[in-house]
Amino acid sequence: MGDRWQEFTKEMVGNDEDAVKEQVYSRLGSKHRVKRPKIRISEVKEIPLEDVSDPITRYRLEDEKTERKVKRKKRIKKGE
């Protein structure tokens, strides 16, 4: 590979765009020893759950969705 640019997509879970970018920099740096100046992120966008192809990312998103529902139920019960 060397000095050539390689295009790819990565599915990540994050609260906002900056958090997702930070995860990409961190993971590529730790797994592939790529320095941040050598990484270009051209786009960050939210995709629907049914379009997620990575099983780990899908699991985390489904788990977060369930967790939010549980928290909402707990808030309602406390107010009663």
C-alpha positions as CSV (number, residue, x, y, z in Angstrom):
1,M,0.0,0.0,0.0
2,G,2.7,2.5,1.0
3,D,1.8,6.0,-0.2
4,R,-1.4,5.3,-1.9
5,W,-4.8,6.4,-0.6
6,Q,-7.3,3.6,0.1
7,E,-11.0,4.4,0.3
8,F,-13.2,2.5,2.8
9,T,-16.3,3.0,4.9
10,K,-16.6,2.3,8.6
11,E,-19.8,2.0,10.7
12,M,-19.4,3.5,14.1
13,V,-21.7,4.3,17.0
14,G,-21.3,7.8,18.6
15,N,-23.2,10.6,20.1
16,D,-22.1,13.2,17.6
17,E,-19.9,13.7,14.5
18,D,-16.8,14.6,16.5
19,A,-17.1,11.5,18.7
20,V,-17.3,9.3,15.6
21,K,-14.3,11.0,14.0
22,E,-12.3,10.5,17.2
23,Q,-13.2,6.8,17.2
24,V,-12.0,6.4,13.6
25,Y,-8.7,8.2,14.3
26,S,-8.2,6.1,17.4
27,R,-9.0,2.7,15.9
28,L,-7.0,3.2,12.7
29,G,-4.1,4.5,14.7
30,S,-4.1,1.6,17.1
31,K,-4.8,-1.2,14.7
32,H,-2.9,-0.1,11.6
33,R,-0.4,2.5,13.0
34,V,-1.8,5.2,10.8
35,K,-1.1,8.8,12.0
36,R,-4.0,11.3,12.1
37,P,-2.6,13.5,9.3
38,K,-2.6,10.5,7.0
39,I,-6.4,10.0,7.6
40,R,-9.0,11.9,5.5
41,I,-12.6,11.6,6.6
42,S,-14.7,12.8,3.7
43,E,-18.2,12.3,5.2
44,V,-19.9,11.3,8.4
45,K,-23.6,10.5,8.1
46,E,-26.3,8.8,10.1
47,I,-27.7,5.7,8.6
48,P,-30.9,3.8,9.5
49,L,-30.6,0.7,11.7
50,E,-31.8,-1.5,8.9
51,D,-28.9,-0.4,6.6
52,V,-26.2,-1.2,9.2
53,S,-24.2,-4.2,7.9
54,D,-21.7,-4.6,10.7
55,P,-23.2,-7.1,13.3
56,I,-21.3,-5.5,16.3
57,T,-22.5,-2.0,15.4
58,R,-26.0,-3.3,14.9
59,Y,-25.9,-5.0,18.3
60,R,-24.7,-1.8,20.0
61,L,-27.4,0.3,18.3
62,E,-30.2,-2.1,19.2
63,D,-28.8,-2.3,22.8
64,E,-28.8,1.5,23.1
65,K,-32.3,1.7,21.8
66,T,-33.5,-0.8,24.4
67,E,-31.6,1.0,27.1
68,R,-33.2,4.3,26.3
69,K,-36.7,2.7,26.5
70,V,-35.8,1.3,29.9
71,K,-34.6,4.7,31.2
72,R,-37.8,6.4,30.0
73,K,-39.9,3.8,31.8
74,K,-37.9,4.4,35.0
75,R,-38.4,8.2,34.7
76,I,-42.1,7.7,34.3
77,K,-42.3,5.4,37.4
78,K,-40.4,7.9,39.5
79,G,-42.8,10.7,38.7
80,E,-45.9,8.7,39.6
